[in-house]
Amino acid sequence: MTMWRKSSRSNTTANCVEVAHHSDRVMARDSKNPDPTISLPATSWARFVRQSQR
């Protein structure tokens, strides 16, 4: 079972992004339209998060 969590940057009334860690990958989806999902290597996701925090 995949444990999805809502992004802390998501707004409660707008589009929400959910992420899940699965092995060495991170998956992301729109909570209101959960299919399709994207799957990225965990290292790429970590780089993306670091860049977005600047």
HTML snippet that shows the backbone in 3Dmol.js (N, CA, C, O; Angstrom):
<script src="https://3Dmol.org/build/3Dmol-min.js"></script>
<div id="view" style="width:600px;height:400px;position:relative"></div>
<script>
const pdb = `
ATOM      1  N   MET A   1       0.838  -1.185   0.000  1.00  0.00           N
ATOM      2  CA  MET A   1       0.000   0.000   0.000  1.00  0.00           C
ATOM      3  C   MET A   1       0.881   1.245   0.000  1.00  0.00           C
ATOM      4  O   MET A   1       1.841   1.343   0.765  1.00  0.00           O
ATOM      5  N   THR A   2       0.546   2.175  -0.853  1.00  0.00           N
ATOM      6  CA  THR A   2       1.301   3.417  -0.958  1.00  0.00           C
ATOM      7  C   THR A   2       0.699   4.451  -0.014  1.00  0.00           C
ATOM      8  O   THR A   2      -0.511   4.676  -0.012  1.00  0.00           O
ATOM      9  N   MET A   3       1.549   5.068   0.778  1.00  0.00           N
ATOM     10  CA  MET A   3       1.110   6.093   1.725  1.00  0.00           C
ATOM     11  C   MET A   3       1.348   7.477   1.112  1.00  0.00           C
ATOM     12  O   MET A   3       2.483   7.950   1.052  1.00  0.00           O
ATOM     13  N   TRP A   4       0.287   8.109   0.665  1.00  0.00           N
ATOM     14  CA  TRP A   4       0.370   9.440   0.077  1.00  0.00           C
ATOM     15  C   TRP A   4       0.251  10.492   1.176  1.00  0.00           C
ATOM     16  O   TRP A   4      -0.465  10.306   2.160  1.00  0.00           O
ATOM     17  N   ARG A   5       0.969  11.604   0.990  1.00  0.00           N
ATOM     18  CA  ARG A   5       0.816  12.724   1.921  1.00  0.00           C
ATOM     19  C   ARG A   5       0.702  14.006   1.115  1.00  0.00           C
ATOM     20  O   ARG A   5       1.320  14.156   0.061  1.00  0.00           O
ATOM     21  N   LYS A   6      -0.094  14.919   1.626  1.00  0.00           N
ATOM     22  CA  LYS A   6      -0.308  16.188   0.940  1.00  0.00           C
ATOM     23  C   LYS A   6       0.902  17.092   1.143  1.00  0.00           C
ATOM     24  O   LYS A   6       1.450  17.175   2.242  1.00  0.00           O
ATOM     25  N   SER A   7       1.303  17.753   0.095  1.00  0.00           N
ATOM     26  CA  SER A   7       2.417  18.680   0.173  1.00  0.00           C
ATOM     27  C   SER A   7       2.106  19.799   1.155  1.00  0.00           C
ATOM     28  O   SER A   7       0.977  20.289   1.208  1.00  0.00           O
ATOM     29  N   SER A   8       3.098  20.201   1.927  1.00  0.00           N
ATOM     30  CA  SER A   8       2.897  21.301   2.877  1.00  0.00           C
ATOM     31  C   SER A   8       2.667  22.623   2.151  1.00  0.00           C
ATOM     32  O   SER A   8       2.196  23.582   2.762  1.00  0.00           O
ATOM     33  N   ARG A   9       2.985  22.693   0.874  1.00  0.00           N
ATOM     34  CA  ARG A   9       2.777  23.900   0.079  1.00  0.00           C
ATOM     35  C   ARG A   9       1.398  23.948  -0.570  1.00  0.00           C
ATOM     36  O   ARG A   9       1.055  24.941  -1.212  1.00  0.00           O
ATOM     37  N   SER A  10       0.615  22.907  -0.416  1.00  0.00           N
ATOM     38  CA  SER A  10      -0.712  22.867  -1.023  1.00  0.00           C
ATOM     39  C   SER A  10      -1.690  23.724  -0.235  1.00  0.00           C
ATOM     40  O   SER A  10      -1.597  23.848   0.986  1.00  0.00           O
ATOM     41  N   ASN A  11      -2.610  24.300  -0.954  1.00  0.00           N
ATOM     42  CA  ASN A  11      -3.658  25.118  -0.361  1.00  0.00           C
ATOM     43  C   ASN A  11      -4.872  24.239  -0.135  1.00  0.00           C
ATOM     44  O   ASN A  11      -5.155  23.372  -0.961  1.00  0.00           O
ATOM     45  N   THR A  12      -5.582  24.428   0.933  1.00  0.00           N
ATOM     46  CA  THR A  12      -6.736  23.582   1.249  1.00  0.00           C
ATOM     47  C   THR A  12      -7.898  23.780   0.280  1.00  0.00           C
ATOM     48  O   THR A  12      -8.731  22.884   0.143  1.00  0.00           O
ATOM     49  N   THR A  13      -7.979  24.925  -0.395  1.00  0.00           N
ATOM     50  CA  THR A  13      -9.087  25.172  -1.317  1.00  0.00           C
ATOM     51  C   THR A  13      -8.670  25.112  -2.777  1.00  0.00           C
ATOM     52  O   THR A  13      -9.523  25.233  -3.657  1.00  0.00           O
ATOM     53  N   ALA A  14      -7.412  24.934  -3.057  1.00  0.00           N
ATOM     54  CA  ALA A  14      -6.929  24.915  -4.443  1.00  0.00           C
ATOM     55  C   ALA A  14      -6.424  23.516  -4.799  1.00  0.00           C
ATOM     56  O   ALA A  14      -6.657  22.549  -4.073  1.00  0.00           O
ATOM     57  N   ASN A  15      -5.737  23.434  -5.920  1.00  0.00           N
ATOM     58  CA  ASN A  15      -5.162  22.154  -6.321  1.00  0.00           C
ATOM     59  C   ASN A  15      -4.147  21.703  -5.285  1.00  0.00           C
ATOM     60  O   ASN A  15      -3.377  22.507  -4.760  1.00  0.00           O
ATOM     61  N   CYS A  16      -4.156  20.427  -5.001  1.00  0.00           N
ATOM     62  CA  CYS A  16      -3.262  19.873  -3.992  1.00  0.00           C
ATOM     63  C   CYS A  16      -2.345  18.835  -4.633  1.00  0.00           C
ATOM     64  O   CYS A  16      -2.770  18.034  -5.466  1.00  0.00           O
ATOM     65  N   VAL A  17      -1.115  18.866  -4.236  1.00  0.00           N
ATOM     66  CA  VAL A  17      -0.146  17.883  -4.696  1.00  0.00           C
ATOM     67  C   VAL A  17       0.093  16.891  -3.571  1.00  0.00           C
ATOM     68  O   VAL A  17       0.290  17.280  -2.420  1.00  0.00           O
ATOM     69  N   GLU A  18       0.075  15.611  -3.907  1.00  0.00           N
ATOM     70  CA  GLU A  18       0.388  14.564  -2.943  1.00  0.00           C
ATOM     71  C   GLU A  18       1.637  13.844  -3.411  1.00  0.00           C
ATOM     72  O   GLU A  18       1.852  13.666  -4.610  1.00  0.00           O
ATOM     73  N   VAL A  19       2.456  13.432  -2.458  1.00  0.00           N
ATOM     74  CA  VAL A  19       3.675  12.703  -2.777  1.00  0.00           C
ATOM     75  C   VAL A  19       3.740  11.419  -1.955  1.00  0.00           C
ATOM     76  O   VAL A  19       3.161  11.317  -0.873  1.00  0.00           O
ATOM     77  N   ALA A  20       4.452  10.456  -2.496  1.00  0.00           N
ATOM     78  CA  ALA A  20       4.654   9.187  -1.806  1.00  0.00           C
ATOM     79  C   ALA A  20       6.042   8.669  -2.135  1.00  0.00           C
ATOM     80  O   ALA A  20       6.507   8.783  -3.270  1.00  0.00           O
ATOM     81  N   HIS A  21       6.693   8.105  -1.144  1.00  0.00           N
ATOM     82  CA  HIS A  21       8.002   7.483  -1.337  1.00  0.00           C
ATOM     83  C   HIS A  21       7.790   5.995  -1.556  1.00  0.00           C
ATOM     84  O   HIS A  21       7.055   5.338  -0.818  1.00  0.00           O
ATOM     85  N   HIS A  22       8.441   5.482  -2.576  1.00  0.00           N
ATOM     86  CA  HIS A  22       8.317   4.067  -2.876  1.00  0.00           C
ATOM     87  C   HIS A  22       9.691   3.570  -3.333  1.00  0.00           C
ATOM     88  O   HIS A  22      10.136   3.854  -4.445  1.00  0.00           O
ATOM     89  N   SER A  23      10.342   2.829  -2.452  1.00  0.00           N
ATOM     90  CA  SER A  23      11.680   2.309  -2.741  1.00  0.00           C
ATOM     91  C   SER A  23      12.627   3.482  -2.969  1.00  0.00           C
ATOM     92  O   SER A  23      12.783   4.328  -2.088  1.00  0.00           O
ATOM     93  N   ASP A  24      13.260   3.543  -4.133  1.00  0.00           N
ATOM     94  CA  ASP A  24      14.212   4.627  -4.421  1.00  0.00           C
ATOM     95  C   ASP A  24      13.587   5.681  -5.332  1.00  0.00           C
ATOM     96  O   ASP A  24      14.300   6.419  -6.012  1.00  0.00           O
ATOM     97  N   ARG A  25      12.259   5.749  -5.344  1.00  0.00           N
ATOM     98  CA  ARG A  25      11.547   6.694  -6.200  1.00  0.00           C
ATOM     99  C   ARG A  25      10.553   7.507  -5.370  1.00  0.00           C
ATOM    100  O   ARG A  25      10.155   7.103  -4.278  1.00  0.00           O
ATOM    101  N   VAL A  26      10.166   8.653  -5.910  1.00  0.00           N
ATOM    102  CA  VAL A  26       9.130   9.490  -5.315  1.00  0.00           C
ATOM    103  C   VAL A  26       8.056   9.673  -6.377  1.00  0.00           C
ATOM    104  O   VAL A  26       8.350   9.996  -7.528  1.00  0.00           O
ATOM    105  N   MET A  27       6.816   9.464  -5.978  1.00  0.00           N
ATOM    106  CA  MET A  27       5.693   9.627  -6.892  1.00  0.00           C
ATOM    107  C   MET A  27       4.913  10.870  -6.487  1.00  0.00           C
ATOM    108  O   MET A  27       4.839  11.212  -5.306  1.00  0.00           O
ATOM    109  N   ALA A  28       4.335  11.538  -7.468  1.00  0.00           N
ATOM    110  CA  ALA A  28       3.540  12.736  -7.212  1.00  0.00           C
ATOM    111  C   ALA A  28       2.256  12.657  -8.027  1.00  0.00           C
ATOM    112  O   ALA A  28       2.221  12.076  -9.112  1.00  0.00           O
ATOM    113  N   ARG A  29       1.194  13.259  -7.474  1.00  0.00           N
ATOM    114  CA  ARG A  29      -0.089  13.268  -8.174  1.00  0.00           C
ATOM    115  C   ARG A  29      -0.924  14.451  -7.711  1.00  0.00           C
ATOM    116  O   ARG A  29      -0.630  15.078  -6.693  1.00  0.00           O
ATOM    117  N   ASP A  30      -1.952  14.739  -8.462  1.00  0.00           N
ATOM    118  CA  ASP A  30      -2.945  15.746  -8.110  1.00  0.00           C
ATOM    119  C   ASP A  30      -3.990  15.053  -7.246  1.00  0.00           C
ATOM    120  O   ASP A  30      -4.556  14.047  -7.673  1.00  0.00           O
ATOM    121  N   SER A  31      -4.262  15.550  -6.063  1.00  0.00           N
ATOM    122  CA  SER A  31      -5.191  14.874  -5.158  1.00  0.00           C
ATOM    123  C   SER A  31      -6.612  14.835  -5.701  1.00  0.00           C
ATOM    124  O   SER A  31      -7.366  13.914  -5.387  1.00  0.00           O
ATOM    125  N   LYS A  32      -6.988  15.812  -6.504  1.00  0.00           N
ATOM    126  CA  LYS A  32      -8.344  15.838  -7.045  1.00  0.00           C
ATOM    127  C   LYS A  32      -8.485  14.959  -8.290  1.00  0.00           C
ATOM    128  O   LYS A  32      -9.599  14.596  -8.668  1.00  0.00           O
ATOM    129  N   ASN A  33      -7.375  14.618  -8.921  1.00  0.00           N
ATOM    130  CA  ASN A  33      -7.355  13.770 -10.107  1.00  0.00           C
ATOM    131  C   ASN A  33      -6.138  12.856  -9.981  1.00  0.00           C
ATOM    132  O   ASN A  33      -5.115  13.110 -10.616  1.00  0.00           O
ATOM    133  N   PRO A  34      -6.229  11.794  -9.172  1.00  0.00           N
ATOM    134  CA  PRO A  34      -5.055  11.009  -8.802  1.00  0.00           C
ATOM    135  C   PRO A  34      -4.400  10.198  -9.920  1.00  0.00           C
ATOM    136  O   PRO A  34      -3.292   9.695  -9.736  1.00  0.00           O
ATOM    137  N   ASP A  35      -5.042  10.061 -11.045  1.00  0.00           N
ATOM    138  CA  ASP A  35      -4.399   9.392 -12.195  1.00  0.00           C
ATOM    139  C   ASP A  35      -4.263  10.408 -13.297  1.00  0.00           C
ATOM    140  O   ASP A  35      -5.241  11.084 -13.616  1.00  0.00           O
ATOM    141  N   PRO A  36      -3.116  10.549 -13.884  1.00  0.00           N
ATOM    142  CA  PRO A  36      -1.918   9.738 -13.710  1.00  0.00           C
ATOM    143  C   PRO A  36      -1.022  10.282 -12.594  1.00  0.00           C
ATOM    144  O   PRO A  36      -1.263  11.358 -12.046  1.00  0.00           O
ATOM    145  N   THR A  37      -0.007   9.524 -12.284  1.00  0.00           N
ATOM    146  CA  THR A  37       1.030   9.959 -11.348  1.00  0.00           C
ATOM    147  C   THR A  37       2.336  10.084 -12.112  1.00  0.00           C
ATOM    148  O   THR A  37       2.499   9.509 -13.188  1.00  0.00           O
ATOM    149  N   ILE A  38       3.255  10.833 -11.550  1.00  0.00           N
ATOM    150  CA  ILE A  38       4.607  10.848 -12.099  1.00  0.00           C
ATOM    151  C   ILE A  38       5.516  10.174 -11.086  1.00  0.00           C
ATOM    152  O   ILE A  38       5.262  10.208  -9.882  1.00  0.00           O
ATOM    153  N   SER A  39       6.564   9.571 -11.585  1.00  0.00           N
ATOM    154  CA  SER A  39       7.517   8.864 -10.726  1.00  0.00           C
ATOM    155  C   SER A  39       8.914   9.350 -11.080  1.00  0.00           C
ATOM    156  O   SER A  39       9.320   9.332 -12.241  1.00  0.00           O
ATOM    157  N   LEU A  40       9.639   9.784 -10.059  1.00  0.00           N
ATOM    158  CA  LEU A  40      10.986  10.332 -10.250  1.00  0.00           C
ATOM    159  C   LEU A  40      11.970   9.610  -9.346  1.00  0.00           C
ATOM    160  O   LEU A  40      11.590   9.118  -8.283  1.00  0.00           O
ATOM    161  N   PRO A  41      13.231   9.542  -9.757  1.00  0.00           N
ATOM    162  CA  PRO A  41      14.234   9.027  -8.828  1.00  0.00           C
ATOM    163  C   PRO A  41      14.278   9.917  -7.587  1.00  0.00           C
ATOM    164  O   PRO A  41      14.137  11.136  -7.692  1.00  0.00           O
ATOM    165  N   ALA A  42      14.471   9.322  -6.430  1.00  0.00           N
ATOM    166  CA  ALA A  42      14.493  10.082  -5.173  1.00  0.00           C
ATOM    167  C   ALA A  42      15.556  11.186  -5.199  1.00  0.00           C
ATOM    168  O   ALA A  42      15.353  12.252  -4.619  1.00  0.00           O
ATOM    169  N   THR A  43      16.667  10.942  -5.856  1.00  0.00           N
ATOM    170  CA  THR A  43      17.717  11.970  -5.927  1.00  0.00           C
ATOM    171  C   THR A  43      17.248  13.181  -6.729  1.00  0.00           C
ATOM    172  O   THR A  43      17.578  14.315  -6.380  1.00  0.00           O
ATOM    173  N   SER A  44      16.491  12.958  -7.787  1.00  0.00           N
ATOM    174  CA  SER A  44      15.953  14.073  -8.579  1.00  0.00           C
ATOM    175  C   SER A  44      14.928  14.860  -7.773  1.00  0.00           C
ATOM    176  O   SER A  44      14.904  16.090  -7.826  1.00  0.00           O
ATOM    177  N   TRP A  45      14.082  14.155  -7.029  1.00  0.00           N
ATOM    178  CA  TRP A  45      13.081  14.828  -6.196  1.00  0.00           C
ATOM    179  C   TRP A  45      13.766  15.688  -5.132  1.00  0.00           C
ATOM    180  O   TRP A  45      13.357  16.823  -4.889  1.00  0.00           O
ATOM    181  N   ALA A  46      14.797  15.149  -4.505  1.00  0.00           N
ATOM    182  CA  ALA A  46      15.529  15.901  -3.478  1.00  0.00           C
ATOM    183  C   ALA A  46      16.136  17.169  -4.070  1.00  0.00           C
ATOM    184  O   ALA A  46      16.105  18.224  -3.437  1.00  0.00           O
ATOM    185  N   ARG A  47      16.681  17.075  -5.267  1.00  0.00           N
ATOM    186  CA  ARG A  47      17.256  18.241  -5.942  1.00  0.00           C
ATOM    187  C   ARG A  47      16.156  19.270  -6.232  1.00  0.00           C
ATOM    188  O   ARG A  47      16.359  20.467  -6.028  1.00  0.00           O
ATOM    189  N   PHE A  48      15.005  18.813  -6.702  1.00  0.00           N
ATOM    190  CA  PHE A  48      13.876  19.706  -6.985  1.00  0.00           C
ATOM    191  C   PHE A  48      13.429  20.437  -5.717  1.00  0.00           C
ATOM    192  O   PHE A  48      13.204  21.647  -5.752  1.00  0.00           O
ATOM    193  N   VAL A  49      13.301  19.730  -4.616  1.00  0.00           N
ATOM    194  CA  VAL A  49      12.855  20.335  -3.365  1.00  0.00           C
ATOM    195  C   VAL A  49      13.873  21.371  -2.877  1.00  0.00           C
ATOM    196  O   VAL A  49      13.495  22.454  -2.433  1.00  0.00           O
ATOM    197  N   ARG A  50      15.150  21.039  -2.960  1.00  0.00           N
ATOM    198  CA  ARG A  50      16.194  22.007  -2.552  1.00  0.00           C
ATOM    199  C   ARG A  50      16.114  23.273  -3.397  1.00  0.00           C
ATOM    200  O   ARG A  50      16.232  24.376  -2.864  1.00  0.00           O
ATOM    201  N   GLN A  51      15.914  23.130  -4.706  1.00  0.00           N
ATOM    202  CA  GLN A  51      15.836  24.290  -5.603  1.00  0.00           C
ATOM    203  C   GLN A  51      14.602  25.136  -5.298  1.00  0.00           C
ATOM    204  O   GLN A  51      14.664  26.363  -5.365  1.00  0.00           O
ATOM    205  N   SER A  52      13.491  24.498  -4.966  1.00  0.00           N
ATOM    206  CA  SER A  52      12.253  25.243  -4.724  1.00  0.00           C
ATOM    207  C   SER A  52      12.272  25.981  -3.388  1.00  0.00           C
ATOM    208  O   SER A  52      11.454  26.874  -3.168  1.00  0.00           O
ATOM    209  N   GLN A  53      13.187  25.626  -2.500  1.00  0.00           N
ATOM    210  CA  GLN A  53      13.263  26.285  -1.194  1.00  0.00           C
ATOM    211  C   GLN A  53      14.144  27.520  -1.218  1.00  0.00           C
ATOM    212  O   GLN A  53      14.269  28.211  -0.207  1.00  0.00           O
ATOM    213  N   ARG A  54      14.739  27.797  -2.325  1.00  0.00           N
ATOM    214  CA  ARG A  54      15.609  28.979  -2.421  1.00  0.00           C
ATOM    215  C   ARG A  54      14.838  30.241  -2.594  1.00  0.00           C
ATOM    216  O   ARG A  54      15.428  31.317  -2.689  1.00  0.00           O
TER     217      ARG A  54
END
`;
const viewer = $3Dmol.createViewer("view");
viewer.addModel(pdb, "pdb");
viewer.setStyle({}, {cartoon: {color: "spectrum"}});
viewer.zoomTo();
viewer.render();
</script>
